[in-house]
């Protein structure tokens, strides 16, 4: 029998075979999907929780705008751990704003000089020359008591008196020698550096022949013994009285009255000058002491002071016993 004759019958036989092949393919795909699902389920239990969440978890969080803030960044945490802390910006306080000196330092970023020591090339010669005279006189007094010991009928108290007087003169000479020691050459307010606070910069000399030292101190840690402005005003008044003419405003008087009044003024002026010299030399008037880091340094108010000493205030605040540079 020919193929042409059997054509319709062969086509009918091929249809069941195709249906069976397609059914077999579907069965294989279902088995494969079930095997992959089982492999996925068993494998997920063997993986760490973080990897399971990353591989098989929902992906919606990667498309959320807040996902980057919720997720933890390991590298960022390490960088933050070793990052230098940022210091807050130092805003001028109310005290700085109220003090013109500190406000000027903040605005100009330049140091402001509060004090400079007087410059006198003859000062050291006068001081040590006078001290040498006193010490020499005391030494001679002590030696002189040896020269009078052979005098007959000498009173018992004469030789000890010469010794006591000589020691007193030597003590006065040593006291005079201590005047130029522990002097402060300058005092400045310097601006903050590297984000730090403002500081006081002091140039000091322990002795005239010693090397100059620079001391830095924070505001509020320096004390001063007394206010400088009253001493400056008194020193200026003493200098004015010293230079004032005794014949001033005496032109309308007669010769006798003018001579009498001028002589009285001259005596008063000389006595006042002697008293002031004694006050300045012995009592050390016009010297203020600044204590910083446990050391005391002298400020000579006859030198240059900002606004005659007023420039330190209100930088200097009064206390019960002393004044605090703050």
C-alpha positions, 0 to 999 in steps of 0.5 A, a space after each residue: 500500500 502506498 504512502 499517498 494512500 495511507 497519508 490521512 491515516 499517518 497524520 492521525 497516528 502522529 498527533 498522539 505521539 506529539 501530545 505525549 512528547 509535549 506532556 513528557 517535556 512538561 513533566 520534566 520541567 516541573 520536576 526540575 523546578 521542584 528540584 531547584 526550589 528544594 535546592 534553594 530552600 536547603 541551601 538558604 538554611 546553610 548560608 549566613 543570615 546576612 547573605 540569605 537576606 542579600 541573595 534571596 530577600 526582597 529587593 524593594 529596599 534597594 529602590 527606596 530613597 531611605 535605604 542608604 540611610 537605614 543600611 549600615 556602611 562598614 567602610 563609613 563606620 571605620 572612617 568615622 572611627 578614625 576621623 578627627 573630631 571637629 572642634 566647634 566654632 568659637 563664637 565671641 562670648 559676651 565678655 569678649 564683646 564687652 571688652 574693647 581690647 579683646 574685641 580688637 584682638 578678635 577683629 584684627 587678629 593682631 596682638 594688642 600691647 598692654 604694657 611695655 617697660 620703661 627704657 632708661 640706659 642709666 637705670 641700672 647704673 643708678 641702681 647698682 651704683 647706689 647699692 654699691 655705696 650702701 654696701 661699701 659703707 656697711 663694710 667699712 663700718 664693720 671694719 672700723 670697729 676693728 680700728 677702734 678696739 685699741 682705744 682705751 676706756 672705750 664703751 662696750 656698746 661702741 663696737 657692736 653698734 658699728 657692726 649693727 650699723 654696717 649690717 644694716 647698710 649692707 642689707 639696704 644695699 642688697 634690697 636695692 640690688 633686688 629692684 631690677 630683678 624679676 621684671 616684666 618687659 612687655 605684656 600682650 594679648 595675642 589672638 587664638 591660634 589653631 582654634 585655641 583661646 586667646 592668651 597673654 604673652 609676657 616677656 620677662 627677665 629674672 635678672 638684667 644679665 639673664 636671657 629674656 623668657 616668653 611666657 604664655 598663659 590663658 586668660 583667667 589664670 594671671 593675677 595682679 596685686 593692684 590696679 595700675 591706673 591710680 599709680 600711673 596718675 599719682 606718678 604723673 602728678 608727682 612728675 608734674 609737681 617736680 617740674 612746676 616752677 615755684 614762681 608761677 602765678 606770683 607776678 602780681 605780688 610785691 617783691 617781699 611777698 613774692 620772695 616769701 611765697 616762692 621760698 615756701 614753695 621751694 621748701 615744700 617742693 624739695 620736701 615732697 620730692 624727697 618723700 616721693 623718692 623715698 616712697 618710690 625707692 624704699 616702699 617700691 610705690 609704682 610697682 605692681 606684681 603679676 603672678 603667673 604659673 607660681 612666679 611673680 613678676 614686676 610691672 613698673 607703672 612709670 613705663 607705657 601702659 595702654 590708656 594709662 593702665 585703664 586698657 587692662 580693665 575690664 580685662 582685669 576684674 577686681 577680687 577681694 584680695 587681688 585683681 584677676 586678669 581674665 
